[in-house]
Amino acid sequence: MDRVFDALEKSKLIENRNECNFSVCGRTDRGVSGLCQVVSLVSRSLIARGVGVIEDSGSRISERQDVPDKEMDYVSALNRNLPRDIRVLAWSPISPDFSARFTCCKRSYEYYFPESGLDTKSMMDAGNRLVGVHDFRNFCTSRIEKDTVTFIREIFEVVISDVDSCDHHCKLCRISISASGFLYHQIRYVMSVLFMVGRGYESPSVIDDMLDLSKTPAKPHYHLAADFPLLFIAGTYPESCLNWETSEGMWIVASLYNKISSCSTRFGQTLSEIVVRIRNPVEILYFSLNDFYPNCFQISYCQKNVELC
C-alpha cells in the first residue's frame, strides 16, 4: 500500500498517512494478490456537505464563497500519481463509522493449484467439514494482534472446481473459500492440510480432529502452503453502505487487459482465468503485477473539507 499512500499524499488528498483513519478489507500476506480490494480513509473534499462529509472540518471552509456542489474526480487525481501498473477505478462516500475491515460481512478467496493426481473428492469432503462456526486456532499462525480477541470464525462455503481456461496438459483447479473473516495464514494452512488429504497422507476426518481442541490441544506441524496462488476475490458489504462512482472505468479495464495480455508468465493458465474476470469493469479496481498475479482495490473514504492552496 506504500505506493497508494504516496499517490494520496502527492494528490494532497491526505495530510498524514498515520492520521487518515486508514482501513483495508483484506489484509493479505506478502505475495498474495487481490482482485477487489477495498480501503477506507478520511480524505480531502471539495464540497461543504453531503454523505460522508465532515462538516466545518476545513481550516477556512467558512471563509469560502465558491464552494462547489460537485466532488473532485478522485479516480483521475489518484491515477495521475500512480505507476502505470496500478489503477483506481471507483470511490464511494461513506458514513464516519464505516470501516473497510470491520464493516465487511464476508470475504472471499480463491486458491489455484494443479490437479496433479490429487484426490479432489476427498479434499472436498475435508473442506466441507470446515463450514460453520469453529475455533480455528489449529489452522493459523499464533500471532495475536491487539484487535484479535478470538480464534472463532465462520466459514460459509468451500468449493473446489476446475478452471475452464486450462489446456489438457495441466488441469488446473481452484478452491473458493468465503467466511466472515480469516486468521493470520489461515487459508494457507487449510490448503496445506487439504493437500495432505488429496495425496492420501491424511483422512478427511483430520479436519474434525483439528477442530476438536479436546482431541488436538496443540497445533500439528504442517508446512505453510505457497502464497502466490492465493487470490483475494472480494469483500461483501451491506448494500446501503457504498455507492460507487467512477470516471475512467472503460479505459482502465482496457489498459489492464492489455497489460496482462502482454505478460509472458509461468502461470499462464491461471492468468488467463484472471483475464476473463477483469473484463467485467465493476469487479476491477486496483492492479499491480505481483509475481504475475494482478491486484485490484476499490477505495472508499470519509471526506474532509480542507481549503485548497
C-alpha positions as CSV (number, residue, x, y, z in Angstrom):
1,M,0.0,0.0,0.0
2,D,3.0,2.3,0.1
3,R,2.6,3.4,-3.5
4,V,-1.1,4.1,-2.8
5,F,-0.2,6.3,0.2
6,D,2.4,8.1,-2.0
7,A,-0.3,8.9,-4.5
8,L,-2.7,10.1,-1.8
9,E,0.0,12.4,-0.5
10,K,1.1,13.7,-3.9
11,S,-2.5,14.4,-4.7
12,K,-2.9,16.3,-1.4
13,L,-5.9,14.1,-0.6
14,I,-4.5,13.3,2.8
15,E,-2.2,15.3,5.1
16,N,-0.6,12.4,7.0
17,R,-0.9,8.7,6.4
18,N,-0.9,8.0,10.1
19,E,-3.9,10.2,10.8
20,C,-6.3,9.4,7.9
21,N,-8.2,6.5,9.6
22,F,-7.0,4.1,7.0
23,S,-8.5,0.6,6.9
24,V,-8.2,-2.2,4.4
25,C,-10.7,-5.1,3.8
26,G,-8.3,-8.0,3.0
27,R,-5.0,-7.8,4.9
28,T,-3.2,-10.3,2.7
29,D,0.3,-11.8,3.2
30,R,3.2,-10.6,1.1
31,G,2.9,-12.5,-2.2
32,V,-0.9,-12.8,-2.0
33,S,-2.8,-10.7,-4.6
34,G,-6.4,-9.4,-4.9
35,L,-9.0,-8.7,-7.5
36,C,-11.3,-6.5,-5.5
37,Q,-9.6,-4.9,-2.5
38,V,-11.4,-2.2,-0.6
39,V,-9.8,0.5,1.6
40,S,-11.4,3.3,3.6
41,L,-9.9,6.6,4.8
42,V,-10.5,10.2,5.6
43,S,-9.8,12.3,2.5
44,R,-9.9,16.0,1.4
45,S,-13.2,17.1,-0.1
46,L,-14.3,20.0,-2.3
47,I,-17.9,20.1,-1.2
48,A,-19.2,21.5,2.1
49,R,-22.0,19.0,2.9
50,G,-23.3,15.6,1.8
51,V,-22.9,12.0,2.5
52,G,-19.7,11.3,4.3
53,V,-18.6,14.9,4.6
54,I,-17.3,16.0,8.0
55,E,-18.9,19.5,8.0
56,D,-17.0,22.5,9.1
57,S,-13.8,20.5,9.3
58,G,-11.8,22.5,6.8
59,S,-9.3,25.1,8.2
60,R,-11.0,28.0,6.3
61,I,-14.2,26.5,5.0
62,S,-16.4,29.2,6.4
63,E,-14.5,31.9,4.5
64,R,-15.0,30.3,1.1
65,Q,-17.6,31.9,-1.2
66,D,-17.2,29.5,-4.1
67,V,-17.8,26.0,-2.5
68,P,-18.6,23.7,-5.4
69,D,-21.6,21.3,-5.4
70,K,-19.7,18.6,-7.2
71,E,-17.0,16.4,-5.7
72,M,-13.5,16.2,-7.2
73,D,-12.5,13.4,-9.6
74,Y,-10.7,11.2,-7.2
75,V,-10.1,8.5,-9.8
76,S,-8.2,10.8,-12.1
77,A,-6.4,12.5,-9.3
78,L,-5.0,9.3,-7.9
79,N,-4.3,7.6,-11.2
80,R,-2.2,10.6,-12.4
81,N,0.1,9.9,-9.4
82,L,0.2,6.1,-9.5
83,P,2.5,3.8,-11.6
84,R,1.0,2.6,-14.8
85,D,0.5,-0.9,-13.4
86,I,-1.7,0.4,-10.5
87,R,-5.1,1.9,-11.1
88,V,-8.1,3.0,-9.1
89,L,-11.4,2.6,-10.7
90,A,-14.0,3.9,-8.2
91,W,-14.7,5.6,-5.0
92,S,-17.7,6.0,-2.7
93,P,-18.6,8.4,0.1
94,I,-19.2,6.6,3.4
95,S,-20.5,7.3,6.9
96,P,-18.0,8.2,9.6
97,D,-18.5,4.8,11.3
98,F,-17.7,2.8,8.2
99,S,-14.6,0.6,8.2
100,A,-13.3,-1.3,5.2
101,R,-12.2,-4.0,7.6
102,F,-14.9,-4.2,10.3
103,T,-18.0,-3.3,8.2
104,C,-17.2,-6.2,5.8
105,C,-19.6,-9.1,6.4
106,K,-18.0,-11.7,4.0
107,R,-14.5,-12.2,2.5
108,S,-13.9,-14.5,-0.4
109,Y,-10.6,-16.0,-1.5
110,E,-9.5,-18.5,-4.3
111,Y,-6.5,-20.7,-4.3
112,Y,-5.3,-22.2,-7.6
113,F,-3.4,-25.5,-7.9
114,P,-2.7,-28.2,-10.5
115,E,-4.7,-31.3,-10.0
116,S,-1.5,-33.5,-10.4
117,G,-3.2,-36.7,-9.3
118,L,-4.8,-35.2,-6.2
119,D,-8.0,-36.8,-4.9
120,T,-10.2,-33.7,-5.2
121,K,-13.3,-35.6,-3.9
122,S,-11.5,-36.3,-0.6
123,M,-10.3,-32.7,-0.5
124,M,-13.9,-31.5,-1.0
125,D,-15.1,-33.9,1.8
126,A,-12.5,-32.4,4.1
127,G,-13.3,-28.8,3.0
128,N,-17.0,-29.2,3.8
129,R,-16.1,-30.1,7.3
130,L,-14.7,-26.6,7.8
131,V,-18.0,-25.0,7.1
132,G,-19.7,-23.5,10.1
133,V,-18.6,-21.6,13.2
134,H,-15.4,-23.1,14.7
135,D,-12.3,-22.3,16.7
136,F,-9.6,-22.3,14.0
137,R,-6.5,-21.9,16.3
138,N,-5.0,-25.1,14.8
139,F,-5.2,-23.6,11.3
140,C,-3.3,-20.3,11.7
141,T,-0.1,-18.8,12.8
142,S,-0.4,-18.0,16.5
143,R,0.1,-14.2,16.3
144,I,-2.4,-12.4,18.3
145,E,-2.8,-8.7,17.5
146,K,-4.3,-6.2,19.8
147,D,-7.6,-6.3,17.9
148,T,-7.7,-10.1,17.6
149,V,-9.5,-11.4,20.6
150,T,-10.8,-14.8,19.4
151,F,-9.9,-17.7,17.1
152,I,-13.6,-18.3,16.3
153,R,-14.6,-17.6,12.7
154,E,-17.5,-18.7,10.5
155,I,-16.7,-20.3,7.1
156,F,-19.7,-20.0,4.8
157,E,-18.6,-22.1,1.8
158,V,-15.8,-24.2,0.5
159,V,-16.0,-25.3,-3.2
160,I,-13.4,-27.0,-5.5
161,S,-13.9,-26.5,-9.2
162,D,-12.0,-26.8,-12.5
163,V,-10.6,-23.8,-14.2
164,D,-12.3,-23.8,-17.6
165,S,-9.5,-21.9,-19.4
166,C,-6.9,-24.6,-18.8
167,D,-5.5,-26.8,-21.6
168,H,-5.4,-30.6,-21.4
169,H,-1.7,-30.8,-20.5
170,C,-2.1,-29.4,-17.0
171,K,-5.5,-29.5,-15.4
172,L,-5.8,-26.5,-13.0
173,C,-8.3,-26.4,-10.1
174,R,-9.3,-23.7,-7.7
175,I,-10.8,-23.8,-4.3
176,S,-13.1,-21.0,-3.3
177,I,-13.5,-20.1,0.4
178,S,-15.7,-17.5,1.9
179,A,-16.0,-16.6,5.5
180,S,-16.8,-13.8,8.0
181,G,-13.1,-13.3,8.3
182,F,-9.8,-15.2,8.4
183,L,-7.0,-15.6,10.9
184,Y,-3.3,-15.0,10.0
185,H,-2.2,-17.6,7.5
186,Q,-5.5,-19.5,7.9
187,I,-6.2,-20.3,4.3
188,R,-2.6,-21.3,3.6
189,Y,-2.7,-23.7,6.5
190,V,-6.1,-25.1,5.4
191,M,-4.7,-25.7,1.9
192,S,-1.6,-27.5,3.4
193,V,-3.9,-29.9,5.2
194,L,-6.2,-30.3,2.2
195,F,-3.2,-31.2,0.0
196,M,-2.2,-33.9,2.5
197,V,-5.7,-35.3,2.2
198,G,-5.6,-35.1,-1.6
199,R,-2.3,-37.0,-1.6
200,G,-3.7,-39.7,0.7
201,Y,-1.4,-38.9,3.6
202,E,-4.4,-37.8,5.8
203,S,-8.1,-38.8,6.0
204,P,-10.8,-36.1,5.6
205,S,-11.6,-36.7,9.3
206,V,-8.3,-35.0,10.2
207,I,-10.3,-31.7,9.9
208,D,-12.7,-32.8,12.6
209,D,-9.8,-33.8,14.8
210,M,-8.1,-30.5,14.4
211,L,-11.3,-28.6,15.1
212,D,-11.8,-30.6,18.3
213,L,-9.5,-29.0,20.8
214,S,-10.0,-31.8,23.2
215,K,-8.5,-34.2,20.7
216,T,-5.9,-31.8,19.3
217,P,-5.0,-29.3,22.1
218,A,-1.7,-28.3,20.4
219,K,-1.4,-27.3,16.7
220,P,0.0,-30.1,14.5
221,H,3.0,-29.2,12.4
222,Y,2.1,-28.6,8.7
223,H,4.2,-26.7,6.2
224,L,2.6,-23.4,5.1
225,A,1.3,-23.6,1.6
226,A,2.7,-21.2,-1.0
227,D,1.4,-17.6,-1.1
228,F,1.3,-16.7,-4.8
229,P,-1.6,-19.0,-5.9
230,L,-3.9,-17.3,-3.3
231,L,-6.2,-14.6,-4.5
232,F,-8.4,-12.3,-2.5
233,I,-11.6,-12.1,-4.7
234,A,-13.9,-9.7,-2.9
235,G,-15.3,-8.3,0.3
236,T,-19.1,-8.1,0.7
237,Y,-20.7,-5.1,2.4
238,P,-24.3,-4.2,3.3
239,E,-26.0,-2.8,0.2
240,S,-26.7,0.6,1.8
241,C,-23.0,1.3,2.7
242,L,-21.5,2.0,-0.6
243,N,-22.4,4.0,-3.8
244,W,-19.5,3.6,-6.2
245,E,-18.6,6.4,-8.6
246,T,-16.0,6.4,-11.4
247,S,-14.8,8.3,-14.4
248,E,-12.3,6.2,-16.3
249,G,-13.7,2.7,-16.0
250,M,-13.6,1.5,-19.5
251,W,-10.1,2.9,-20.3
252,I,-8.7,1.4,-17.1
253,V,-10.2,-2.0,-17.8
254,A,-8.8,-1.9,-21.4
255,S,-5.4,-0.9,-20.2
256,L,-5.3,-3.7,-17.6
257,Y,-6.4,-6.2,-20.1
258,N,-3.6,-5.1,-22.5
259,K,-1.1,-5.1,-19.6
260,I,-1.9,-8.7,-18.6
261,S,-2.1,-10.0,-22.1
262,S,1.4,-8.7,-23.0
263,C,3.0,-10.5,-20.0
264,S,4.9,-13.8,-20.5
265,T,4.2,-15.7,-17.3
266,R,4.9,-19.1,-15.9
267,F,1.4,-19.1,-14.6
268,G,-0.3,-18.5,-17.9
269,Q,-3.2,-20.8,-17.3
270,T,-4.1,-19.1,-14.0
271,L,-3.5,-15.7,-15.6
272,S,-5.9,-16.4,-18.5
273,E,-8.6,-17.2,-15.9
274,I,-8.0,-13.8,-14.2
275,V,-8.1,-12.0,-17.6
276,V,-11.6,-13.3,-18.1
277,R,-12.6,-11.8,-14.7
278,I,-11.3,-8.3,-15.4
279,R,-13.4,-7.9,-18.5
280,N,-16.2,-7.0,-16.0
281,P,-15.4,-3.3,-15.2
282,V,-17.4,-3.5,-12.0
283,E,-15.0,-6.0,-10.4
284,I,-11.6,-4.5,-11.0
285,L,-10.3,-1.6,-9.1
286,Y,-6.6,-1.9,-8.4
287,F,-3.8,-3.6,-10.4
288,S,-0.2,-4.5,-9.8
289,L,1.8,-7.3,-11.2
290,N,2.8,-9.2,-8.1
291,D,4.5,-12.4,-9.1
292,F,2.4,-12.3,-12.2
293,Y,-0.9,-12.0,-10.4
294,P,-3.0,-8.9,-10.6
295,N,-4.1,-6.9,-7.6
296,C,-7.0,-4.5,-7.5
297,F,-8.8,-2.4,-5.0
298,Q,-11.8,-0.2,-4.5
299,I,-11.4,2.9,-2.5
300,S,-14.0,4.4,-0.1
301,Y,-13.5,7.2,2.3
302,C,-14.9,9.7,4.7
303,Q,-14.5,13.2,3.2
304,K,-12.8,16.0,5.0
305,N,-13.0,19.6,3.9
306,V,-9.7,21.4,3.6
307,E,-9.1,24.8,1.8
308,L,-7.2,24.3,-1.4
309,C,-3.9,26.2,-1.7
